[in-house]
């Protein structure tokens, strides 16, 4: 369960970071490819 918690935190950080990056433009398209 600890691993799941860590993954959840990392996902939240990832989402926050990706939202910030998507505002800058090109990274938004790259994020869609990875999903």
Rosetta constraint file for C-alpha pairs under 8 A:
AtomPair CA 1 CA 5 HARMONIC 6.33 0.50
AtomPair CA 2 CA 6 HARMONIC 6.26 0.50
AtomPair CA 3 CA 7 HARMONIC 6.10 0.50
AtomPair CA 4 CA 8 HARMONIC 6.08 0.50
AtomPair CA 5 CA 9 HARMONIC 6.27 0.50
AtomPair CA 6 CA 10 HARMONIC 6.12 0.50
AtomPair CA 7 CA 11 HARMONIC 5.99 0.50
AtomPair CA 8 CA 12 HARMONIC 6.25 0.50
AtomPair CA 9 CA 13 HARMONIC 6.25 0.50
AtomPair CA 10 CA 14 HARMONIC 5.93 0.50
AtomPair CA 11 CA 15 HARMONIC 6.02 0.50
AtomPair CA 12 CA 16 HARMONIC 6.17 0.50
AtomPair CA 13 CA 17 HARMONIC 6.01 0.50
AtomPair CA 14 CA 18 HARMONIC 5.91 0.50
AtomPair CA 15 CA 19 HARMONIC 6.05 0.50
AtomPair CA 16 CA 20 HARMONIC 6.35 0.50
AtomPair CA 17 CA 21 HARMONIC 6.13 0.50
AtomPair CA 18 CA 22 HARMONIC 5.87 0.50
AtomPair CA 18 CA 27 HARMONIC 7.79 0.50
AtomPair CA 18 CA 28 HARMONIC 7.49 0.50
AtomPair CA 18 CA 31 HARMONIC 7.53 0.50
AtomPair CA 19 CA 23 HARMONIC 6.57 0.50
AtomPair CA 20 CA 24 HARMONIC 7.24 0.50
AtomPair CA 21 CA 25 HARMONIC 7.04 0.50
AtomPair CA 21 CA 27 HARMONIC 6.05 0.50
AtomPair CA 21 CA 28 HARMONIC 7.04 0.50
AtomPair CA 22 CA 26 HARMONIC 6.92 0.50
AtomPair CA 22 CA 27 HARMONIC 5.43 0.50
AtomPair CA 22 CA 28 HARMONIC 4.37 0.50
AtomPair CA 23 CA 28 HARMONIC 7.74 0.50
AtomPair CA 25 CA 29 HARMONIC 7.93 0.50
AtomPair CA 26 CA 30 HARMONIC 6.94 0.50
AtomPair CA 27 CA 31 HARMONIC 6.20 0.50
AtomPair CA 28 CA 32 HARMONIC 6.53 0.50
AtomPair CA 29 CA 33 HARMONIC 6.62 0.50
AtomPair CA 30 CA 34 HARMONIC 6.68 0.50
AtomPair CA 31 CA 35 HARMONIC 6.58 0.50
